[in-house]
Amino acid sequence: MTIQPLEPLDVRAIPPVVRHATIFGILERLPPGDAFSIVNDHDPAPLRRQIDARYPGTYSWAYIVQGPDIWQVEIGRNEAGNEEHAADCGGHDEGHSCTCGH
């Protein structure tokens, strides 16, 4: 069975108040080794900082188009075992409280 790549997600059509939450929902369900891309009207660097802070080493980030009017970024989930942490929340170990909801 061949799986077709996902169409780029045009985040310009998503209300700003739920934009990052929508992207994080996709990221959290993305299988290791898979990727998807987003299209935006500005550099989504703040999103990258949030991803790196929440999941250090878990996702890759590659610019496909770098402005000035359109920005497209491919975000991929690294293969299992290449992740530094599943989540950087301070929890997930016995005796530590999880703050990320996982």
FITOR-267291 format. One record per atom (N, C-alpha, C, O, CB): x, y, z. Coordinates in pm, whole numbers, padded with zeros to 5 digits, always signed. Glycine has a CB too. Layout:
<atoms>
XYZ/...
</atoms>
This chain:
<atoms>
+00084-00118+00000/+00000+00000+00000/+00088+00124+00000/+00181+00133+00081/-00096+00000+00121/+00062+00218-00089/+00135+00342-00095/+00057+00451-00025/-00062+00469-00050/+00164+00382-00241/+00123+00523+00065/+00060+00633+00135/+00102+00763+00069/+00221+00790+00054/+00097+00632+00287/+00004+00842+00029/+00032+00970-00035/+00070+01073+00072/+00017+01070+00183/-00091+01019-00117/+00162+01164+00039/+00197+01267+00137/+00078+01359+00163/-00007+01379+00077/+00318+01350+00088/+00074+01413+00283/-00032+01506+00318/-00017+01635+00239/+00094+01678+00210/-00031+01534+00468/-00129+01695+00204/-00127+01827+00141/-00076+01927+00244/-00099+01910+00364/-00269+01868+00087/-00007+02032+00198/+00036+02134+00295/-00086+02194+00367/-00191+02217+00307/+00117+02247+00224/-00069+02219+00495/-00173+02281+00575/-00157+02432+00564/-00056+02487+00609/-00166+02234+00724/-00254+02499+00506/-00249+02645+00493/-00303+02704+00622/-00424+02713+00642/-00332+02694+00369/-00212+02744+00710/-00253+02792+00842/-00312+02933+00837/-00367+02980+00936/-00136+02789+00937/-00301+02999+00724/-00362+03132+00710/-00513+03123+00722/-00578+03222+00756/-00323+03195+00575/-00570+03007+00695/-00715+02988+00703/-00762+02947+00842/-00882+02933+00865/-00758+02884+00602/-00670+02927+00935/-00704+02884+01071/-00701+03007+01162/-00604+03082+01159/-00605+02772+01122/-00804+03028+01243/-00803+03143+01334/-00678+03141+01423/-00641+03037+01477/-00931+03144+01422/-00612+03257+01437/-00487+03262+01515/-00498+03204+01656/-00401+03148+01706/-00441+03404+01525/-00612+03216+01719/-00628+03169+01856/-00615+03017+01869/-00582+02967+01976/-00762+03213+01910/-00640+02943+01759/-00630+02797+01764/-00524+02742+01669/-00511+02621+01654/-00765+02735+01732/-00448+02829+01605/-00353+02787+01502/-00246+02692+01557/-00228+02583+01504/-00286+02909+01440/-00176+02732+01664/-00069+02646+01717/-00126+02519+01777/-00065+02412+01765/+00012+02722+01822/-00241+02528+01842/-00302+02408+01899/-00337+02308+01789/-00322+02187+01807/-00429+02444+01980/-00384+02357+01676/-00416+02270+01562/-00290+02199+01514/-00292+02079+01489/-00479+02351+01447/-00182+02274+01500/-00056+02217+01452/-00001+02115+01552/+00046+02009+01513/+00048+02328+01427/-00008+02147+01682/+00040+02052+01782/-00043+01924+01781/+00011+01816+01804/+00036+02116+01920/-00172+01936+01755/-00256+01816+01745/-00211+01725+01632/-00211+01603+01647/-00401+01855+01724/-00172+01784+01520/-00121+01705+01408/+00014+01643+01444/+00038+01525+01418/-00108+01792+01280/+00101+01723+01503/+00235+01673+01540/+00227+01553+01633/+00299+01456+01616/+00317+01785+01606/+00140+01561+01731/+00131+01455+01831/+00079+01324+01774/+00101+01218+01833/+00043+01499+01945/+00011+01330+01660/-00039+01208+01596/+00049+01164+01479/+00022+01061+01417/-00182+01228+01548/+00151+01239+01449/+00238+01208+01336/+00327+01089+01369/+00399+01093+01468/+00324+01331+01298/+00323+00983+01289/+00408+00866+01317/+00556+00899+01297/+00590+00984+01213/+00367+00748+01225/+00644+00835+01371/+00788+00854+01349/+00825+00830+01203/+00781+00732+01143/+00870+00761+01441/+00905+00918+01148/+00948+00907+01009/+00859+00981+00911/+00897+00997+00795/+00954+00765+00971/+00742+01027+00954/+00651+01101+00867/+00670+01251+00885/+00729+01297+00983/+00504+01061+00895/+00617+01326+00788/+00628+01472+00792/+00505+01533+00726/+00433+01466+00652/+00757+01520+00721/+00483+01658+00754/+00382+01736+00686/+00434+01878+00674/+00533+01913+00738/+00244+01732+00761/+00369+01960+00593/+00416+02097+00579/+00305+02195+00606/+00187+02164+00589/+00475+02120+00441/+00345+02313+00647/+00251+02423+00670/+00288+02538+00578/+00403+02555+00540/+00253+02467+00819/+00187+02617+00544/+00205+02738+00463/+00155+02854+00548/+00048+02847+00609/+00128+02729+00325/+00232+02963+00551/+00196+03079+00630/+00235+03206+00556/+00305+03199+00455/+00264+03075+00768/+00190+03321+00606/+00224+03448+00543/+00340+03519+00614/+00376+03631+00578/+00103+03538+00542/+00398+03453+00714/+00515+03506+00783/+00599+03388+00833/+00553+03274+00835/+00473+03601+00902/+00722+03418+00872/+00812+03315+00922/+00753+03255+01051/+00732+03328+01148/+00955+03372+00948/+00727+03125+01053/+00669+03064+01173/+00774+03027+01279/+00758+02927+01349/+00593+02940+01133/+00879+03106+01290/+00985+03079+01387/+00935+03065+01530/+00986+02981+01603/+01089+03188+01380/+00836+03145+01575/+00785+03124+01712/+00728+02983+01733/+00742+02927+01842/+00678+03227+01744/+00664+02927+01630/+00615+02790+01639/+00731+02694+01657/+00723+02601+01737/+00534+02754+01513/+00837+02716+01583/+00955+02628+01594/+01011+02631+01735/+01047+02527+01790/+01063+02669+01493/+01018+02748+01795/+01069+02758+01933/+00978+02683+02029/+01027+02619+02122/+01080+02906+01976/+00847+02690+02008/+00754+02617+02094/+00771+02466+02078/+00772+02392+02176/+00610+02656+02063/+00786+02421+01955/+00806+02278+01930/+00935+02231+01995/+00937+02127+02062/+00808+02249+01778/+01042+02306+01976/+01172+02266+02033/+01170+02267+02186/+01234+02184+02250/+01283+02360+01982/+01096+02361+02245/+01088+02368+02392/+01003+02253+02447/+01035+02196+02551/+01029+02503+02436/+00896+02221+02378/+00805+02118+02428/+00856+01977+02398/+00839+01887+02480/+00668+02136+02367/+00917+01958+02282/+00964+01826+02239/+01106+01834+02184/+01127+01814+02065/+00869+01768+02131/+01204+01862+02268/+01341+01878+02216/+01390+01751+02146/+01385+01641+02201/+01436+01914+02329/+01438+01771+02022/+01496+01661+01947/+01395+01567+01881/+01435+01471+01816/+01582+01582+02035/+01266+01593+01896/+01164+01502+01845/+01127+01532+01700/+01098+01440+01623/+01040+01509+01930/+01128+01659+01662/+01083+01699+01528/+01191+01772+01451/+01272+01846+01508/+00959+01788+01539/+01192+01750+01320/+01282+01823+01230/+01205+01942+01173/+01082+01947+01178/+01336+01730+01115/+01279+02038+01119/+01220+02161+01066/+01300+02200+00944/+01421+02221+00954/+01219+02277+01173/+01237+02210+00828/+01307+02247+00705/+01223+02347+00627/+01107+02321+00595/+01337+02122+00619/+01283+02461+00597/+01214+02560+00516/+01210+02513+00371/+01311+02469+00316/+01283+02699+00526/+01093+02521+00309/+01075+02490+00168/+01071+02620+00089/+01134+02631-00017/+00946+02407+00145/+00997+02719+00141/+00989+02854+00083/+01008+02951+00198/+00945+02938+00303/+00852+02879+00008/+01096+03051+00178/+01125+03148+00284/+01090+03289+00240/+01178+03373+00219/+01272+03141+00324/+00960+03316+00228/+00911+03450+00205/+00953+03513+00074/+01013+03447-00011/+00953+03536+00314/+00923+03638+00059/+00870+03727+00162/+00719+03718+00181/+00669+03756+00287/+00906+03869+00130/+00645+03668+00083/+00498+03665+00096/+00446+03532+00147/+00346+03530+00220/+00435+03695-00038/+00510+03424+00112/+00469+03288+00151/+00586+03219+00218/+00700+03228+00173/+00419+03206+00027/+00555+03151+00326/+00653+03068+00397/+00596+02928+00401/+00481+02908+00438/+00683+03123+00542/+00678+02830+00364/+00636+02691+00375/+00746+02615+00448/+00864+02627+00415/+00607+02628+00234/+00704+02536+00546/+00797+02462+00631/+00752+02318+00638/+00634+02289+00655/+00805+02525+00772/+00848+02226+00624/+00819+02085+00646/+00862+02050+00788/+00975+02077+00829/+00891+01993+00542/+00770+01991+00862/+00795+01948+00999/+00784+01797+01001/+00680+01742+00964/+00696+02015+01102/+00889+01730+01044/+00889+01584+01046/+00914+01530+01185/+00983+01591+01266/+00994+01531+00951/+00857+01416+01211/+00882+01348+01338/+01000+01254+01317/+00998+01169+01228/+00755+01269+01389/+01102+01271+01398/+01221+01187+01388/+01185+01042+01418/+01089+01014+01490/+01331+01236+01483/+01264+00952+01363/+01245+00810+01390/+01257+00784+01539/+01331+00853+01609/+01348+00724+01312/+01184+00685+01587/+01191+00647+01729/+01335+00615+01765/+01406+00551+01688/+01098+00526+01759/+01376+00660+01882/+01512+00637+01926/+01603+00756+01898/+01710+00767+01958/+01568+00516+01860/+01560+00846+01808/+01638+00966+01780/+01591+01084+01862/+01642+01195+01848/+01632+01000+01633/+01494+01062+01947/+01438+01170+02027/+01514+01181+02157/+01545+01081+02222/+01288+01146+02053/+01544+01306+02196/+01610+01327+02324/+01513+01302+02439/+01547+01239+02539/+01668+01469+02333/+01390+01353+02421/+01284+01338+02522/+01152+01327+02448/+01136+01387+02341/+01282+01458+02623/+01060+01252+02502/+00927+01247+02441/+00854+01378+02463/+00780+01423+02376/+00846+01129+02498/+00874+01438+02578/+00816+01569+02607/+00899+01633+02715/+00946+01565+02806/+00666+01557+02650/+00918+01762+02707/+00997+01835+02805/+00902+01901+02904/+00883+02022+02903/+01089+01940+02737/+00843+01818+02989/+00741+01870+03080/+00783+01854+03226/+00715+01904+03315/+00609+01800+03056/+00894+01786+03250/+00937+01764+03387/+00876+01641+03449/+00900+01613+03567/+00904+01883+03470/+00798+01566+03374/+00731+01450+03431/+00761+01323+03357/+00869+01307+03299/+00584+01473+03431/+00668+01232+03360/+00674+01101+03295/+00762+01001+03369/+00773+00886+03325/+00725+01117+03155/+00824+01038+03476/+00900+00944+03559/+00828+00932+03693/+00759+01024+03736/+01049+00992+03579/+00845+00818+03757/+00782+00798+03886/+00825+00906+03984/+00944+00934+04000/+00816+00659+03941/+00729+00967+04049/+00758+01070+04147/+00763+01211+04089/+00786+01307+04163/+00887+01040+04212/+00742+01225+03958/+00742+01358+03895/+00605+01385+03835/+00543+01297+03777/+00853+01368+03786/+00560+01506+03850/+00429+01543+03797/+00440+01585+03650/+00525+01666+03614/+00367+01657+03881/+00355+01530+03569/+00350+01566+03428/+00268+01693+03413/+00161+01707+03472/+00289+01450+03342/+00319+01786+03333/+00245+01910+03308/+00206+01925+03162/+00148+02026+03123/+00328+02030+03352/+00237+01825+03079/+00209+01838+02935/+00081+01767+02894/+00035+01785+02781/+00324+01783+02855/+00022+01689+02982/-00102+01621+02948/-00083+01485+02885/-00181+01424+02842/-00182+01704+02857/+00038+01435+02877/+00062+01303+02817/+00074+01197+02924/+00095+01079+02893/+00188+01305+02732/
</atoms>
